[in-house]
């Protein structure tokens, strides 16, 4: 199964929570700290469950999420 990794540009985030609501695997949550806009940005709660589907990046209106996907190869 593919594994994903995301990077969040926290200071671009306006805290709408769309990425959290639409993550099909429930990997995201609000971070306990505030960004420079004064809102709680998302963070990856369960990185092992992330498949790199990029739903979070696609739904983000602030273009604050970049997704990296690694597909395991068989040798």
C-alpha positions in Angstrom: 0.0 0.0 0.0 1.2 3.5 -0.7 2.4 5.7 2.1 2.0 9.4 2.2 3.7 12.3 3.9 2.3 15.9 4.0 3.9 19.2 4.6 1.7 22.0 5.9 2.6 25.7 5.5 1.0 26.6 8.7 1.1 30.4 8.3 -0.9 30.1 5.0 -3.7 28.3 6.8 -6.9 30.1 7.8 -8.2 27.3 10.0 -11.2 26.3 7.9 -10.8 22.6 8.8 -11.8 21.3 5.3 -8.7 19.2 5.1 -9.6 17.6 8.5 -13.3 17.0 7.5 -12.5 15.5 4.1 -9.5 13.2 5.0 -10.9 9.8 4.2 -8.6 8.1 6.7 -9.0 10.6 9.5 -5.3 11.4 9.7 -5.6 15.1 10.5 -6.5 17.2 13.5 -6.1 20.8 14.6 -2.8 21.5 16.2 -2.8 22.9 19.8 -0.8 26.0 18.8 -1.8 29.1 16.8 -0.3 30.3 13.5 0.5 33.9 12.6 -3.2 34.4 11.6 -4.3 33.4 15.1 -5.9 30.1 14.2 -5.1 26.4 14.9 -3.6 24.9 11.7 -4.0 21.2 10.9 -1.4 18.6 11.8 -0.9 15.0 10.9 -2.3 13.0 13.8 -1.8 9.5 12.5 1.0 9.6 9.9 1.1 5.8 9.5 -2.5 5.9 8.1 -1.8 8.5 5.4 -1.8 7.0 1.9 -0.9 10.2 0.1 -4.3 10.4 -1.6 -4.0 14.3 -1.7 -7.6 15.0 -0.8 -6.4 17.4 1.9 -4.3 19.3 -0.6 -7.0 19.4 -3.3 -9.7 20.7 -0.9 -7.4 23.3 0.8 -8.5 26.8 -0.4 -5.2 28.3 0.8 -2.9 25.9 -1.0 -1.2 25.3 2.3 -0.7 21.5 1.9 1.8 19.6 -0.2 1.5 15.8 -0.4 4.3 13.3 -1.1 3.4 9.8 -2.0 5.8 6.8 -1.8 4.7 3.5 -3.5 6.6 0.4 -2.3 8.3 -1.5 -5.0 8.8 -5.3 -5.0 12.2 -6.6 -5.7 
